[in-house]
Structures are given as C-alpha cells and as structure tokens.
C-alpha cells in the first residue's frame, strides 16, 4: 500500500532514505518519537472525524427528515 500512495511522488528507496536522514538531522533522535506520536494522533483524529461525517451523511440519506416546507 505504501508503494501505491507514494507512486505519484515517484520516489525511490534512495530518495526516501535521504528524506529520513534529513528529518533525523533536523529534529534529532530524541524528538522523532514525539513527532511521530503527534503525527499519528493527528491522523487518527482526522480519520475519526471523517468517518463520523461519513456516518452522518449515510444516516441522513437512509432516514431523511421532512423539510420545513413539507411539514407546513
């Protein structure tokens, strides 16, 4: 799956290693776990929010409420 998501970037193994090395140099070894944890938490919150919105849309499509014009 990683290959499919990075396919449009056209990055090879060498480029990915270079990017990881640059990140390691910029942030240092002690900060990387903290950054990864924060990134994972952000991605998880985004997925939860998007699945919640998707569920609300599906619920409204399955159980449409009558509009105010139809009620009057």
N, CA, C and O atoms as CSV, one atom per row, in Angstrom:
chain,resi,resn,atom,element,x,y,z
A,1,UNK,N,N,0.826,-1.192,0.000
A,1,UNK,CA,C,0.000,0.000,0.000
A,1,UNK,C,C,0.865,1.249,0.000
A,1,UNK,O,O,0.491,2.264,-0.588
A,2,UNK,N,N,2.010,1.183,0.650
A,2,UNK,CA,C,2.901,2.330,0.680
A,2,UNK,C,C,3.363,2.681,-0.724
A,2,UNK,O,O,3.492,3.858,-1.062
A,3,UNK,N,N,3.611,1.675,-1.536
A,3,UNK,CA,C,4.046,1.940,-2.902
A,3,UNK,C,C,2.977,2.662,-3.699
A,3,UNK,O,O,3.292,3.537,-4.506
A,4,UNK,N,N,1.711,2.309,-3.486
A,4,UNK,CA,C,0.630,2.946,-4.223
A,4,UNK,C,C,0.441,4.393,-3.795
A,4,UNK,O,O,0.169,5.254,-4.631
A,5,UNK,N,N,0.581,4.670,-2.507
A,5,UNK,CA,C,0.364,6.029,-2.037
A,5,UNK,C,C,1.520,6.950,-2.413
A,5,UNK,O,O,1.318,8.155,-2.563
A,6,UNK,N,N,2.713,6.414,-2.566
A,6,UNK,CA,C,3.856,7.236,-2.942
A,6,UNK,C,C,4.170,7.157,-4.430
A,6,UNK,O,O,5.146,7.748,-4.891
A,7,UNK,N,N,3.361,6.441,-5.171
A,7,UNK,CA,C,3.618,6.257,-6.589
A,7,UNK,C,C,3.587,7.584,-7.337
A,7,UNK,O,O,4.410,7.815,-8.222
A,8,UNK,N,N,2.653,8.451,-6.993
A,8,UNK,CA,C,2.546,9.716,-7.701
A,8,UNK,C,C,3.725,10.639,-7.395
A,8,UNK,O,O,3.998,11.561,-8.163
A,9,UNK,N,N,4.420,10.407,-6.295
A,9,UNK,CA,C,5.585,11.218,-5.973
A,9,UNK,C,C,6.826,10.752,-6.718
A,9,UNK,O,O,7.804,11.492,-6.831
A,10,UNK,N,N,6.785,9.530,-7.223
A,10,UNK,CA,C,7.892,8.945,-7.972
A,10,UNK,C,C,9.180,8.953,-7.151
A,10,UNK,O,O,10.242,9.331,-7.645
A,11,UNK,N,N,9.070,8.530,-5.891
A,11,UNK,CA,C,10.223,8.467,-5.005
A,11,UNK,C,C,10.734,7.041,-4.928
A,11,UNK,O,O,9.962,6.096,-4.762
A,12,UNK,N,N,12.026,6.901,-5.048
A,12,UNK,CA,C,12.643,5.598,-4.912
A,12,UNK,C,C,13.140,5.386,-3.497
A,12,UNK,O,O,12.970,6.246,-2.633
A,13,UNK,N,N,13.748,4.246,-3.266
A,13,UNK,CA,C,14.256,3.917,-1.943
A,13,UNK,C,C,15.351,4.882,-1.514
A,13,UNK,O,O,15.395,5.305,-0.359
A,14,UNK,N,N,16.221,5.225,-2.429
A,14,UNK,CA,C,17.308,6.151,-2.111
A,14,UNK,C,C,16.799,7.515,-1.676
A,14,UNK,O,O,17.313,8.106,-0.727
A,15,UNK,N,N,15.790,8.009,-2.373
A,15,UNK,CA,C,15.225,9.310,-2.021
A,15,UNK,C,C,14.543,9.269,-0.658
A,15,UNK,O,O,14.655,10.209,0.128
A,16,UNK,N,N,13.833,8.173,-0.381
A,16,UNK,CA,C,13.177,8.044,0.920
A,16,UNK,C,C,14.193,7.992,2.054
A,16,UNK,O,O,13.981,8.593,3.108
A,17,UNK,N,N,15.287,7.281,1.845
A,17,UNK,CA,C,16.336,7.212,2.864
A,17,UNK,C,C,16.945,8.592,3.079
A,17,UNK,O,O,17.217,8.979,4.216
A,18,UNK,N,N,17.159,9.329,2.009
A,18,UNK,CA,C,17.709,10.680,2.114
A,18,UNK,C,C,16.754,11.601,2.877
A,18,UNK,O,O,17.196,12.403,3.701
A,19,UNK,N,N,15.469,11.494,2.613
A,19,UNK,CA,C,14.477,12.307,3.324
A,19,UNK,C,C,14.461,11.952,4.805
A,19,UNK,O,O,14.420,12.842,5.655
A,20,UNK,N,N,14.493,10.667,5.120
A,20,UNK,CA,C,14.512,10.243,6.522
A,20,UNK,C,C,15.777,10.739,7.230
A,20,UNK,O,O,15.722,11.154,8.387
A,21,UNK,N,N,16.900,10.696,6.541
A,21,UNK,CA,C,18.153,11.179,7.116
A,21,UNK,C,C,18.085,12.685,7.376
A,21,UNK,O,O,18.558,13.159,8.409
A,22,UNK,N,N,17.500,13.432,6.446
A,22,UNK,CA,C,17.360,14.878,6.625
A,22,UNK,C,C,16.453,15.186,7.816
A,22,UNK,O,O,16.733,16.101,8.590
A,23,UNK,N,N,15.380,14.434,7.960
A,23,UNK,CA,C,14.478,14.631,9.102
A,23,UNK,C,C,15.206,14.329,10.404
A,23,UNK,O,O,15.051,15.044,11.394
A,24,UNK,N,N,15.995,13.275,10.396
A,24,UNK,CA,C,16.769,12.915,11.586
A,24,UNK,C,C,17.753,14.023,11.947
A,24,UNK,O,O,17.924,14.344,13.123
A,25,UNK,N,N,18.394,14.601,10.949
A,25,UNK,CA,C,19.334,15.693,11.213
A,25,UNK,C,C,18.625,16.945,11.720
A,25,UNK,O,O,19.128,17.629,12.612
A,26,UNK,N,N,17.466,17.244,11.156
A,26,UNK,CA,C,16.751,18.458,11.539
A,26,UNK,C,C,16.185,18.382,12.955
A,26,UNK,O,O,16.305,19.334,13.726
A,27,UNK,N,N,15.576,17.266,13.292
A,27,UNK,CA,C,14.866,17.177,14.561
A,27,UNK,C,C,15.622,16.420,15.646
A,27,UNK,O,O,15.318,16.578,16.828
A,28,UNK,N,N,16.574,15.623,15.279
A,28,UNK,CA,C,17.328,14.866,16.270
A,28,UNK,C,C,16.609,13.591,16.678
A,28,UNK,O,O,15.396,13.460,16.510
A,29,UNK,N,N,17.368,12.668,17.211
A,29,UNK,CA,C,16.823,11.364,17.577
A,29,UNK,C,C,15.854,11.405,18.740
A,29,UNK,O,O,14.960,10.565,18.832
A,30,UNK,N,N,16.020,12.375,19.632
A,30,UNK,CA,C,15.148,12.436,20.807
A,30,UNK,C,C,13.767,12.985,20.471
A,30,UNK,O,O,12.788,12.635,21.132
A,31,UNK,N,N,13.674,13.829,19.465
A,31,UNK,CA,C,12.396,14.440,19.101
A,31,UNK,C,C,11.568,13.579,18.150
A,31,UNK,O,O,10.352,13.748,18.071
A,32,UNK,N,N,12.202,12.665,17.434
A,32,UNK,CA,C,11.481,11.882,16.429
A,32,UNK,C,C,10.319,11.073,17.002
A,32,UNK,O,O,9.236,11.103,16.417
A,33,UNK,N,N,10.483,10.352,18.112
A,33,UNK,CA,C,9.325,9.614,18.640
A,33,UNK,C,C,8.164,10.535,19.018
A,33,UNK,O,O,6.998,10.193,18.822
A,34,UNK,N,N,8.494,11.690,19.555
A,34,UNK,CA,C,7.453,12.649,19.931
A,34,UNK,C,C,6.734,13.180,18.688
A,34,UNK,O,O,5.510,13.316,18.686
A,35,UNK,N,N,7.490,13.475,17.644
A,35,UNK,CA,C,6.889,13.945,16.396
A,35,UNK,C,C,6.022,12.862,15.759
A,35,UNK,O,O,4.925,13.144,15.277
A,36,UNK,N,N,6.510,11.634,15.758
A,36,UNK,CA,C,5.744,10.527,15.174
A,36,UNK,C,C,4.460,10.285,15.960
A,36,UNK,O,O,3.413,10.010,15.375
A,37,UNK,N,N,4.541,10.386,17.272
A,37,UNK,CA,C,3.358,10.204,18.114
A,37,UNK,C,C,2.321,11.285,17.818
A,37,UNK,O,O,1.131,10.996,17.702
A,38,UNK,N,N,2.772,12.516,17.698
A,38,UNK,CA,C,1.863,13.615,17.384
A,38,UNK,C,C,1.248,13.466,16.005
A,38,UNK,O,O,0.064,13.739,15.813
A,39,UNK,N,N,2.053,13.033,15.047
A,39,UNK,CA,C,1.546,12.818,13.694
A,39,UNK,C,C,0.511,11.700,13.676
A,39,UNK,O,O,-0.528,11.824,13.028
A,40,UNK,N,N,0.789,10.621,14.379
A,40,UNK,CA,C,-0.165,9.512,14.452
A,40,UNK,C,C,-1.467,9.921,15.108
A,40,UNK,O,O,-2.546,9.522,14.670
A,41,UNK,N,N,-1.365,10.718,16.161
A,41,UNK,CA,C,-2.568,11.190,16.850
A,41,UNK,C,C,-3.396,12.090,15.931
A,41,UNK,O,O,-4.623,11.997,15.901
A,42,UNK,N,N,-2.725,12.949,15.193
A,42,UNK,CA,C,-3.429,13.831,14.263
A,42,UNK,C,C,-4.124,13.057,13.156
A,42,UNK,O,O,-5.259,13.366,12.792
A,43,UNK,N,N,-3.446,12.056,12.625
A,43,UNK,CA,C,-4.043,11.234,11.569
A,43,UNK,C,C,-5.242,10.468,12.110
A,43,UNK,O,O,-6.265,10.357,11.435
A,44,UNK,N,N,-5.122,9.938,13.327
A,44,UNK,CA,C,-6.229,9.198,13.940
A,44,UNK,C,C,-7.437,10.106,14.160
A,44,UNK,O,O,-8.568,9.702,13.894
A,45,UNK,N,N,-7.209,11.325,14.641
A,45,UNK,CA,C,-8.310,12.265,14.851
A,45,UNK,C,C,-8.974,12.638,13.530
A,45,UNK,O,O,-10.196,12.768,13.460
A,46,UNK,N,N,-8.173,12.810,12.490
A,46,UNK,CA,C,-8.724,13.132,11.178
A,46,UNK,C,C,-9.584,11.990,10.656
A,46,UNK,O,O,-10.671,12.221,10.126
A,47,UNK,N,N,-9.104,10.758,10.804
A,47,UNK,CA,C,-9.877,9.600,10.351
A,47,UNK,C,C,-11.177,9.465,11.139
A,47,UNK,O,O,-12.223,9.164,10.565
A,48,UNK,N,N,-11.112,9.687,12.451
A,48,UNK,CA,C,-12.321,9.612,13.272
A,48,UNK,C,C,-13.340,10.661,12.847
A,48,UNK,O,O,-14.533,10.376,12.746
A,49,UNK,N,N,-12.861,11.874,12.601
A,49,UNK,CA,C,-13.766,12.947,12.189
A,49,UNK,C,C,-14.371,12.656,10.821
A,49,UNK,O,O,-15.565,12.867,10.610
A,50,UNK,N,N,-13.555,12.176,9.897
A,50,UNK,CA,C,-14.079,11.902,8.559
A,50,UNK,C,C,-15.055,10.730,8.573
A,50,UNK,O,O,-16.039,10.739,7.833
A,51,UNK,N,N,-14.799,9.727,9.398
A,51,UNK,CA,C,-15.747,8.611,9.471
A,51,UNK,C,C,-17.042,9.050,10.150
A,51,UNK,O,O,-18.116,8.556,9.807
A,52,UNK,N,N,-16.952,9.968,11.105
A,52,UNK,CA,C,-18.155,10.497,11.746
A,52,UNK,C,C,-19.012,11.279,10.767
A,52,UNK,O,O,-20.236,11.147,10.761
A,53,UNK,N,N,-18.378,12.085,9.947
A,53,UNK,CA,C,-19.110,12.849,8.939
A,53,UNK,C,C,-19.730,11.909,7.911
A,53,UNK,O,O,-20.873,12.099,7.495
A,54,UNK,N,N,-18.978,10.906,7.509
A,54,UNK,CA,C,-19.491,9.928,6.546
A,54,UNK,C,C,-20.709,9.210,7.117
A,54,UNK,O,O,-21.692,8.992,6.409
A,55,UNK,N,N,-20.647,8.846,8.390
A,55,UNK,CA,C,-21.770,8.159,9.034
A,55,UNK,C,C,-22.997,9.068,9.107
A,55,UNK,O,O,-24.119,8.610,8.893
A,56,UNK,N,N,-22.793,10.345,9.405
A,56,UNK,CA,C,-23.912,11.285,9.455
A,56,UNK,C,C,-24.571,11.429,8.088
A,56,UNK,O,O,-25.796,11.487,7.989
A,57,UNK,N,N,-23.766,11.487,7.048
A,57,UNK,CA,C,-24.309,11.602,5.689
A,57,UNK,C,C,-25.100,10.356,5.332
A,57,UNK,O,O,-26.195,10.453,4.778
A,58,UNK,N,N,-24.555,9.185,5.644
A,58,UNK,CA,C,-25.266,7.940,5.353
A,58,UNK,C,C,-26.565,7.846,6.141
A,58,UNK,O,O,-27.579,7.391,5.612
A,59,UNK,N,N,-26.543,8.273,7.400
A,59,UNK,CA,C,-27.760,8.248,8.212
A,59,UNK,C,C,-28.817,9.187,7.649
A,59,UNK,O,O,-30.000,8.847,7.614
A,60,UNK,N,N,-28.394,10.366,7.210
A,60,UNK,CA,C,-29.367,11.316,6.673
A,60,UNK,C,C,-29.921,10.840,5.332
A,60,UNK,O,O,-31.056,11.164,4.983
A,61,UNK,N,N,-29.137,10.081,4.585
A,61,UNK,CA,C,-29.639,9.546,3.318
A,61,UNK,C,C,-30.610,8.397,3.559
A,61,UNK,O,O,-31.574,8.233,2.811
A,62,UNK,N,N,-30.367,7.603,4.593
A,62,UNK,CA,C,-31.239,6.469,4.896
A,62,UNK,C,C,-32.516,6.894,5.609
A,62,UNK,O,O,-33.567,6.286,5.409
A,63,UNK,N,N,-32.436,7.919,6.428
A,63,UNK,CA,C,-33.592,8.397,7.191
A,63,UNK,C,C,-33.773,9.893,6.957
A,63,UNK,O,O,-33.486,10.695,7.845
A,64,UNK,N,N,-34.241,10.274,5.788
A,64,UNK,CA,C,-34.379,11.712,5.531
A,64,UNK,C,C,-35.501,12.308,6.375
A,64,UNK,O,O,-36.594,11.749,6.473
A,65,UNK,N,N,-35.210,13.440,6.973
A,65,UNK,CA,C,-36.215,14.149,7.751
A,65,UNK,C,C,-37.000,15.044,6.798
A,65,UNK,O,O,-36.422,15.620,5.876
A,66,UNK,N,N,-38.291,15.167,7.003
A,66,UNK,CA,C,-39.060,16.053,6.122
A,66,UNK,C,C,-38.618,17.500,6.315
A,66,UNK,O,O,-38.331,17.931,7.432
A,67,UNK,N,N,-38.569,18.227,5.231
A,67,UNK,CA,C,-38.150,19.621,5.321
A,67,UNK,C,C,-39.253,20.451,5.962
A,67,UNK,O,O,-40.376,19.976,6.129
A,68,UNK,N,N,-38.939,21.671,6.315
A,68,UNK,CA,C,-39.906,22.536,6.985
A,68,UNK,C,C,-41.077,22.871,6.068
A,68,UNK,O,O,-42.200,23.043,6.542
A,69,UNK,N,N,-40.833,22.965,4.768
A,69,UNK,CA,C,-41.911,23.258,3.824
A,69,UNK,C,C,-42.914,22.114,3.777
A,69,UNK,O,O,-44.119,22.348,3.683
A,70,UNK,N,N,-42.425,20.877,3.842
A,70,UNK,CA,C,-43.315,19.723,3.782
A,70,UNK,C,C,-44.138,19.583,5.054
A,70,UNK,O,O,-45.243,19.043,5.009
A,71,UNK,N,N,-43.627,20.054,6.186
A,71,UNK,CA,C,-44.342,19.936,7.445
A,71,UNK,C,C,-45.502,20.909,7.522
A,71,UNK,O,O,-46.491,20.621,8.196
A,72,UNK,N,N,-45.418,22.049,6.856
A,72,UNK,CA,C,-46.468,23.073,6.952
A,72,UNK,C,C,-47.589,22.833,6.023
A,72,UNK,O,O,-48.543,23.611,5.993
